[in-house]
């Protein structure tokens, strides 16, 4: 007979009214990792809302695969609804499956063969402003590269520099605010708090910007962006839906690509010998020409470096909501229950990886098969990130393009630590670029 939620342990440190919110806000990544000692499941309170954290592989398997039909998008993801109303990230059931399928067919790896040259060229153009021995803000540089690429993929166009800079500023701030809103009680959403006012202003600006540019894209005969293709499939009457899905793709794709490149460059800066070996592989494979689609599978060491970096900095949280009563690892969970999972914490669990916090690309050199669901940087199951193929295509191309021309040296005076956002990103990252 299945046990009930009352039998699931509650995390220590709960406070009246706010529950565990303060502990999560103080240092969310450390707090999430600390929960693994509770076993399969643990209860925590965000304000007065009780939720389950699924911790074990067995619990993840039930939520993401075995009982996937019993779960919809997490209620906490709806905190981003002002920015992405009615997007494919928020809908459930057959509508979600259908819209995800539409997006996914445009995000297949082979679909980008024709545009990778253009994207590598965007990176090279951006790097042309760098000078030897220049200190760069890696977060700012990678966000610029990622945003230009994702905007080109989705809207099929580039933008005047002034508009791009303002968009990038508001975009980065608004994504950060989403992660903060997840950690505060839902009843606080309507309060005139600075976080709520700033999020509303940012959401309005970004929605207006994307809507204007999306409509311009539709008027361009040669435009091949995903947005235009989705509108052609949905029909003009569903342009609002297509715009929401486009904003969701821009939001997820830019953040994932920017943080992914940043962490790879950080680790290569910390390990100069590995960086030298990766450069040698790139030089032997590519020489002086720009990296191309066909080069990606010919650089195994670079692939291992990227895979290991993704393991260390996987998605901090996945949220789900039970849409019907179900059972997770023998515990009966009622409909409406919020369930959180953390790929970040799971991939750092010593039960699944030796020396889990160390950067060891060699752990993938023998095509190691990680314990099932222990390594899911893009999620798993029916809500797995549809942009995984794009990210795993662009990451090696962009890193190869950078290392081909520049050696990167980490600034030892600037402490770098992971921070909780839509992805796990560095709090700051300064490096000096040395011309090869």
C-alpha positions as CSV (number, residue, x, y, z in Angstrom):
1,X,0.0,0.0,0.0
2,X,1.3,3.4,-1.0
3,X,2.3,5.8,1.8
4,X,1.0,9.4,1.9
5,X,2.7,12.9,1.9
6,X,2.5,12.9,5.6
7,X,5.1,10.1,5.7
8,X,7.6,12.1,3.6
9,X,10.2,13.9,5.7
10,X,10.0,17.7,5.9
11,X,13.3,19.6,5.5
12,X,14.6,21.2,8.6
13,X,14.7,25.0,9.1
14,X,11.1,25.8,8.3
15,X,10.0,29.3,9.5
16,X,6.5,30.5,10.2
17,X,4.8,32.2,7.2
18,X,7.8,32.1,4.9
19,X,8.6,28.4,5.2
20,X,11.9,27.5,3.7
21,X,12.0,30.6,1.3
22,X,14.7,32.5,3.2
23,X,17.1,29.5,3.2
24,X,16.5,29.0,-0.6
25,X,17.0,32.7,-1.3
26,X,20.1,32.9,0.8
27,X,22.0,30.3,-1.2
28,X,19.7,28.3,-3.4
29,X,22.2,26.0,-5.0
30,X,23.9,24.9,-1.7
31,X,20.5,24.5,-0.2
32,X,19.2,22.3,-3.0
33,X,22.3,20.1,-2.8
34,X,21.9,19.7,0.9
35,X,18.5,18.0,0.4
36,X,19.9,14.8,-1.0
37,X,20.4,13.4,2.5
38,X,16.6,13.0,2.8
39,X,16.3,10.0,0.4
40,X,13.8,9.8,-2.4
41,X,11.6,12.7,-1.5
42,X,11.5,15.7,0.9
43,X,8.8,18.3,1.6
44,X,9.7,22.0,1.6
45,X,7.5,25.1,2.0
46,X,7.7,28.2,-0.2
47,X,5.6,30.5,1.9
48,X,2.5,28.5,2.7
49,X,2.8,26.4,-0.4
50,X,4.1,22.9,0.2
51,X,6.0,21.2,-2.5
52,X,8.0,18.0,-3.0
53,X,11.6,17.8,-4.1
54,X,12.3,14.6,-6.0
55,X,15.9,13.6,-5.1
56,X,16.7,10.0,-6.2
57,X,17.0,8.5,-9.6
58,X,13.9,6.4,-8.9
59,X,11.9,9.6,-8.1
60,X,13.2,11.4,-11.2
61,X,12.3,8.3,-13.3
62,X,8.7,8.3,-12.0
63,X,8.2,12.1,-12.6
64,X,10.0,12.4,-16.0
65,X,9.3,9.1,-17.6
66,X,7.2,6.4,-15.9
67,X,4.4,8.7,-14.8
68,X,5.1,11.6,-17.1
69,X,1.5,11.8,-18.3
70,X,0.5,12.6,-14.7
71,X,2.4,15.8,-14.6
72,X,2.0,19.2,-16.3
73,X,4.3,22.2,-16.2
74,X,5.1,23.4,-12.7
75,X,2.9,26.0,-11.2
76,X,6.1,28.0,-10.3
77,X,7.0,28.3,-14.0
78,X,3.8,30.3,-14.4
79,X,5.5,33.1,-12.4
80,X,7.0,33.9,-15.8
81,X,3.6,34.1,-17.5
82,X,3.6,37.9,-17.9
83,X,6.6,37.5,-20.2
84,X,5.5,34.3,-22.0
85,X,1.7,34.1,-21.8
86,X,0.2,30.9,-23.2
87,X,3.6,29.8,-24.5
88,X,4.4,26.1,-25.1
89,X,6.3,26.1,-21.8
90,X,3.1,26.8,-19.9
91,X,0.5,24.7,-21.6
92,X,-0.1,21.0,-20.9
93,X,-1.5,17.8,-22.6
94,X,-2.0,17.4,-26.3
95,X,-1.6,21.1,-26.9
96,X,1.9,21.1,-25.4
97,X,2.9,18.0,-27.3
98,X,1.7,19.5,-30.6
99,X,3.4,22.9,-30.2
100,X,6.6,21.3,-28.9
101,X,6.6,19.1,-32.0
102,X,6.2,22.2,-34.2
103,X,9.2,23.9,-32.6
104,X,11.3,20.7,-32.5
105,X,11.0,20.1,-36.2
106,X,12.7,23.5,-36.8
107,X,15.4,22.8,-34.1
108,X,16.7,19.5,-35.5
109,X,20.5,19.4,-35.8
110,X,20.4,19.0,-39.6
111,X,18.2,22.0,-39.9
112,X,21.1,24.2,-39.0
113,X,23.7,22.9,-41.4
114,X,23.0,25.9,-43.8
115,X,23.3,28.6,-41.1
116,X,26.2,27.5,-39.0
117,X,28.6,29.4,-41.3
118,X,26.6,32.6,-40.7
119,X,26.7,32.0,-36.9
120,X,30.4,31.3,-36.8
121,X,30.8,34.5,-38.8
122,X,28.8,36.4,-36.1
123,X,31.3,35.2,-33.5
124,X,34.3,36.1,-35.6
125,X,32.9,39.6,-36.2
126,X,32.3,40.1,-32.5
127,X,35.9,38.9,-31.7
128,X,37.4,41.3,-34.2
129,X,37.0,44.1,-31.7
130,X,39.2,42.3,-29.1
131,X,42.8,43.3,-28.8
132,X,45.8,41.3,-27.5
133,X,46.0,41.3,-23.6
134,X,42.6,42.9,-23.3
135,X,40.5,42.0,-20.2
136,X,37.0,41.0,-21.2
137,X,33.8,40.5,-19.3
138,X,33.0,36.9,-20.4
139,X,29.4,37.0,-19.3
140,X,28.7,40.1,-21.4
141,X,30.6,38.8,-24.4
142,X,28.9,35.4,-24.4
143,X,25.5,36.9,-23.9
144,X,26.0,39.2,-26.9
145,X,27.1,36.3,-29.1
146,X,24.3,34.0,-27.9
147,X,21.6,36.6,-28.3
148,X,22.6,37.6,-31.8
149,X,22.7,33.9,-32.8
150,X,19.3,33.1,-31.2
151,X,17.6,36.2,-32.6
152,X,18.9,35.2,-36.0
153,X,17.6,31.6,-35.6
154,X,14.1,32.7,-34.3
155,X,13.5,36.0,-36.1
156,X,15.8,35.6,-39.1
157,X,17.3,39.1,-38.7
158,X,19.8,41.2,-36.9
159,X,19.1,44.6,-35.2
160,X,20.7,48.0,-35.0
161,X,23.3,48.0,-32.3
162,X,21.5,50.6,-30.0
163,X,18.4,48.4,-30.0
164,X,20.4,45.3,-29.4
165,X,22.2,46.8,-26.4
166,X,19.0,47.9,-24.7
167,X,17.3,44.6,-25.4
168,X,20.3,42.7,-23.9
169,X,20.3,44.8,-20.8
170,X,16.6,44.4,-20.1
171,X,16.7,40.7,-21.1
172,X,19.4,39.8,-18.7
173,X,17.8,41.6,-15.8
174,X,14.3,40.2,-16.4
175,X,15.6,36.6,-16.6
176,X,17.3,37.1,-13.2
177,X,14.1,38.4,-11.8
178,X,12.2,35.2,-12.9
179,X,14.6,33.1,-10.7
180,X,14.0,35.4,-7.7
181,X,10.2,35.3,-8.1
182,X,10.3,31.5,-8.0
183,X,11.7,31.6,-4.5
184,X,9.1,34.0,-3.0
185,X,5.6,33.0,-2.0
186,X,2.9,33.3,-4.7
187,X,0.8,35.6,-2.5
188,X,3.6,38.2,-2.8
189,X,3.2,38.5,-6.6
190,X,0.6,41.2,-6.3
191,X,2.5,43.3,-3.8
192,X,4.2,46.5,-5.0
193,X,7.6,45.0,-4.4
194,X,10.6,46.2,-6.4
195,X,11.1,42.7,-7.9
196,X,7.5,42.7,-9.1
197,X,7.6,46.2,-10.6
198,X,10.9,45.6,-12.3
199,X,9.7,42.3,-13.7
200,X,6.5,43.8,-15.1
201,X,8.4,46.7,-16.8
202,X,10.9,44.2,-18.3
203,X,8.2,41.9,-19.5
204,X,6.3,44.7,-21.2
205,X,9.5,46.0,-22.9
206,X,10.6,42.6,-24.2
207,X,7.1,41.6,-25.3
208,X,6.7,44.8,-27.3
209,X,10.2,44.5,-28.8
210,X,9.7,40.9,-30.0
211,X,6.2,41.6,-31.2
212,X,7.4,44.5,-33.4
213,X,10.4,42.6,-34.7
214,X,8.3,39.5,-35.3
215,X,5.8,41.4,-37.5
216,X,8.7,43.0,-39.5
217,X,10.0,39.5,-40.0
218,X,6.7,38.3,-41.4
219,X,6.9,41.1,-44.0
220,X,10.3,40.1,-45.3
221,X,10.0,37.8,-48.2
222,X,13.5,36.1,-47.8
223,X,13.2,35.8,-44.0
224,X,13.8,32.1,-42.9
225,X,13.5,32.5,-39.1
226,X,11.6,30.0,-37.0
227,X,9.0,32.6,-36.0
228,X,7.9,33.1,-39.6
229,X,7.7,29.4,-40.3
230,X,5.6,28.7,-37.2
231,X,3.2,31.5,-38.1
232,X,2.8,29.9,-41.6
233,X,2.0,26.6,-39.9
234,X,-0.3,28.0,-37.2
235,X,-2.0,30.6,-39.4
236,X,-2.1,34.4,-39.0
237,X,-4.9,34.2,-36.5
238,X,-2.5,32.6,-34.0
239,X,0.3,35.1,-34.3
240,X,0.1,35.8,-30.6
241,X,0.7,32.2,-29.8
242,X,3.7,32.1,-32.2
243,X,5.2,35.2,-30.6
244,X,4.9,33.7,-27.1
245,X,6.6,30.5,-28.2
246,X,9.3,32.6,-29.9
247,X,10.0,34.6,-26.7
248,X,10.2,31.3,-24.8
249,X,12.8,30.0,-27.3
250,X,14.8,33.3,-27.1
251,X,14.7,33.2,-23.4
252,X,15.8,29.6,-23.0
253,X,18.2,29.4,-26.0
254,X,20.1,32.6,-25.2
255,X,20.6,31.8,-21.5
256,X,21.6,28.2,-22.1
257,X,24.1,29.1,-24.8
258,X,25.6,32.1,-23.0
259,X,26.1,30.3,-19.7
260,X,27.3,27.1,-21.4
261,X,30.1,29.0,-23.3
262,X,31.0,30.9,-20.2
263,X,31.6,27.8,-18.0
264,X,33.6,26.1,-20.7
265,X,35.9,29.1,-21.1
266,X,36.1,29.4,-17.3
267,X,37.3,25.8,-16.9
268,X,39.8,26.0,-19.8
269,X,41.2,29.2,-18.1
270,X,41.6,27.2,-14.8
271,X,43.2,24.3,-16.6
272,X,45.8,25.8,-19.2
273,X,47.1,22.3,-20.1
274,X,43.6,21.1,-21.1
275,X,43.1,24.4,-23.0
276,X,46.4,23.7,-24.9
277,X,45.3,20.2,-25.7
278,X,41.9,21.4,-26.9
279,X,43.5,24.1,-29.1
280,X,45.9,21.5,-30.6
281,X,42.9,19.3,-31.5
282,X,41.1,22.3,-33.1
283,X,44.2,23.3,-35.0
284,X,44.8,19.7,-36.3
285,X,41.1,19.4,-37.3
286,X,40.4,22.8,-38.7
287,X,43.7,24.7,-39.3
288,X,43.1,28.3,-40.0
289,X,39.7,28.1,-41.7
290,X,36.5,28.8,-39.8
291,X,35.0,25.8,-38.0
292,X,32.1,24.2,-39.8
293,X,29.1,21.8,-39.2
294,X,31.2,18.8,-40.4
295,X,34.0,19.5,-37.9
296,X,31.9,19.0,-34.8
297,X,32.1,15.2,-34.5
298,X,35.9,15.3,-35.3
299,X,36.9,17.0,-32.0
300,X,36.3,14.4,-29.2
301,X,38.3,16.2,-26.5
302,X,36.3,19.4,-27.0
303,X,33.1,17.3,-26.8
304,X,34.3,15.9,-23.5
305,X,35.1,19.3,-22.1
306,X,31.7,20.6,-23.0
307,X,29.9,17.5,-21.6
308,X,31.8,17.8,-18.3
309,X,31.1,21.5,-18.0
310,X,27.4,20.8,-18.6
311,X,27.5,18.1,-15.9
312,X,28.8,20.6,-13.4
313,X,26.3,23.3,-14.2
314,X,23.1,21.6,-15.3
315,X,19.7,23.2,-15.0
316,X,19.2,24.2,-11.3
317,X,15.5,23.3,-11.1
318,X,12.8,21.6,-13.2
319,X,9.2,22.2,-11.9
320,X,6.2,20.0,-12.4
321,X,2.6,19.9,-11.1
322,X,0.5,16.7,-10.6
323,X,-2.5,17.0,-12.9
324,X,-4.0,13.9,-11.4
325,X,-3.3,11.7,-8.3
326,X,-0.2,9.6,-8.9
327,X,2.5,7.6,-7.0
328,X,6.2,8.6,-6.8
329,X,8.5,5.9,-5.3
330,X,5.6,4.4,-3.4
331,X,4.2,7.7,-2.1
332,X,0.7,8.7,-3.1
333,X,0.8,12.3,-4.4
334,X,-2.5,14.2,-4.8
335,X,-3.4,16.3,-7.8
336,X,-2.2,19.9,-7.6
337,X,1.0,19.0,-5.8
338,X,4.1,20.9,-7.0
339,X,7.2,18.8,-7.6
340,X,10.7,20.1,-8.0
341,X,13.7,18.3,-9.5
342,X,17.3,19.5,-9.7
343,X,19.6,18.2,-12.5
344,X,22.3,20.4,-11.0
345,X,22.2,18.6,-7.6
346,X,21.8,15.1,-9.2
347,X,24.8,15.5,-11.5
348,X,27.0,16.5,-8.5
349,X,25.9,13.5,-6.3
350,X,28.9,11.3,-5.3
351,X,26.6,8.3,-5.6
352,X,26.8,8.7,-9.4
353,X,30.1,10.4,-10.1
354,X,33.6,10.1,-8.6
355,X,34.9,13.4,-7.4
356,X,31.7,15.0,-8.5
357,X,32.7,18.7,-8.0
358,X,36.0,18.3,-9.9
359,X,36.3,19.2,-13.6
360,X,37.4,15.9,-15.2
361,X,36.7,15.8,-18.9
362,X,38.5,12.4,-19.1
363,X,35.6,10.8,-17.3
364,X,33.8,10.8,-20.7
365,X,36.8,9.6,-22.7
366,X,35.6,5.9,-22.7
367,X,32.1,6.9,-23.7
368,X,31.0,6.4,-20.0
369,X,27.3,5.9,-19.7
370,X,26.2,7.9,-16.7
371,X,23.7,6.4,-14.4
372,X,20.3,6.9,-16.0
373,X,18.9,10.4,-15.4
374,X,22.1,11.4,-13.4
375,X,23.1,13.6,-16.3
376,X,20.2,15.5,-17.8
377,X,21.5,19.1,-18.5
378,X,18.5,19.7,-20.8
379,X,15.9,17.8,-18.8
380,X,14.3,14.5,-19.9
381,X,11.0,13.1,-21.0
382,X,8.2,14.9,-22.8
383,X,9.3,18.3,-21.6
384,X,13.0,18.0,-22.5
385,X,14.4,21.2,-23.9
386,X,13.6,21.3,-27.6
387,X,16.7,23.4,-28.2
388,X,19.1,20.7,-27.1
389,X,20.4,20.0,-30.6
390,X,20.9,23.7,-31.3
391,X,22.9,24.1,-28.1
392,X,25.1,21.1,-28.7
393,X,25.8,22.3,-32.2
394,X,26.6,25.9,-31.4
395,X,28.6,25.2,-28.3
396,X,31.5,23.4,-30.0
397,X,31.5,25.7,-33.0
398,X,31.6,28.9,-30.9
399,X,34.3,27.6,-28.5
400,X,36.4,26.3,-31.4
401,X,36.1,29.7,-33.1
402,X,37.2,31.5,-30.0
403,X,40.1,29.2,-29.1
404,X,41.3,29.1,-32.7
405,X,42.3,32.8,-32.4
406,X,42.7,33.5,-28.7
407,X,44.2,32.0,-25.6
408,X,42.2,32.8,-22.5
409,X,43.7,33.5,-19.0
410,X,41.6,33.7,-15.9
411,X,41.8,36.7,-13.6
412,X,42.9,35.2,-10.3
413,X,41.8,38.2,-8.3
414,X,38.1,37.8,-9.2
415,X,36.3,35.0,-7.3
416,X,33.9,33.0,-9.5
417,X,31.0,31.1,-8.1
418,X,27.8,29.6,-9.6
419,X,24.6,31.6,-9.1
420,X,21.0,30.5,-9.4
421,X,19.1,31.9,-12.4
422,X,17.1,30.4,-15.2
423,X,20.4,28.4,-15.7
424,X,23.4,28.2,-13.4
425,X,25.6,31.1,-14.4
426,X,28.9,32.5,-13.1
427,X,28.4,35.5,-10.7
428,X,31.2,37.2,-12.6
429,X,33.9,36.2,-15.0
430,X,36.9,38.3,-16.2
431,X,39.5,36.8,-18.5
432,X,42.4,38.3,-20.5
433,X,42.6,37.3,-24.2
434,X,46.0,36.6,-25.7
435,X,46.3,36.5,-29.5
436,X,47.6,33.2,-30.9
